[in-house]
Amino acid sequence: MERVSLYQGEILVETPFFTMPKPSRWLVLRTVSGKRVDEALNYGKAAKENRVRVLDSNAFAIEWEESKLGDFVVGVLDKAPTIIVSQNCDVATKDYIHVAPVIEVPKEDEAYIDKLRRHDIVDAFYLESHPPEWESVAFVDFGLIQPVHRSYLKGIPTENHFRLSASRVIQLQRSLTRFFGRPNSYDANSDAVPRDGVYMCVQCFYRNGVVTDVSLSMNQAFPICRCGGVGWVPRLNSVPGS
């Protein structure tokens, strides 16, 4: 399998990933001269006298100035395992690719691992251990999705990225749809039928190219489809207001 192009479901072992510091809201960078950091320091080429102060945004009366495009802040830039969540067409054509971090779960946290395996956590996608990148069970945190410019990904060595299987990519897509599409599709694991009507299985359509529909009554539990799918959408005109 070729390893030159990047696709949705690609796991990048060392991606630049930015996080804000805790417990401070922001650590703001201000120059002594009052200029923006990039201007005052001339993109790293300025003289020594152009020093930078670090101010806690919670402890100082810091206001945005109309003449500024924004503030520079202190953050943490880690090289961490991430997974590409952008759709393939966006990965191929856009300058920014959306990734989400892979977070390892301590082996002793059995209760949380059980929830991940049952897909009970809507903003997490379960991953088995994959040594040496992560030693125990891990999950993809959809709540921390962020864009990374493709220029940061060009030099990734071939041994430092790998892909989910085709079936797991479909599961990733379903989890993303569940996370971003709530309540656009109803979940058999947690939702009750909101009103009488005909509902169609999402997985049958996207995975198998067929339509499986069932007539359901208000407050009835959504079934698990014969294909194993748990997502259901109302058929247009079969449900009042749809």
HELIX and SHEET records of a PDB file:
HELIX    1   1 VAL A   37  ALA A   40  1                                   4    
HELIX    2   2 ASN A   42  GLY A   44  5                                   3    
HELIX    3   3 ASN A   88  THR A   93  1                                   6    
HELIX    4   4 GLU A  110  ARG A  117  1                                   8    
HELIX    5   5 PHE A  142  LEU A  144  5                                   3    
HELIX    6   6 ARG A  150  TYR A  152  5                                   3    
HELIX    7   7 THR A  158  ASN A  160  5                                   3    
HELIX    8   8 ALA A  166  GLY A  181  1                                  16    
HELIX    9   9 VAL A  202  GLN A  203  1                                   2    
HELIX   10  10 CYS A  204  ASN A  208  3                                   5    
SHEET    1   A 6 ALA A 124  LEU A 127  0                                        
SHEET    2   A 6 ALA A 138  ASP A 141 -1                                        
SHEET    3   A 6 TYR A  96  GLU A 104 -1                                        
SHEET    4   A 6 VAL A  76  ILE A  84 -1                                        
SHEET    5   A 6 GLU A  10  THR A  19 -1                                        
SHEET    6   A 6 HIS A 161  ARG A 163 -1                                        
SHEET    1   B 3 VAL A  52  ASP A  56  0                                        
SHEET    2   B 3 LEU A  27  THR A  31 -1                                        
SHEET    3   B 3 PHE A  72  VAL A  74 -1                                        
SHEET    1   C 4 ALA A 124  LEU A 127  0                                        
SHEET    2   C 4 ALA A 138  ASP A 141 -1                                        
SHEET    3   C 4 TYR A  96  GLU A 104 -1                                        
SHEET    4   C 4 GLN A 146  HIS A 149 -1                                        
SHEET    1   D 4 TYR A 186  ASP A 187  0                                        
SHEET    2   D 4 GLY A 231  PRO A 234 -1                                        
SHEET    3   D 4 GLY A 197  CYS A 201 -1                                        
SHEET    4   D 4 ASP A 213  LEU A 216 -1                                        
END                                                                             
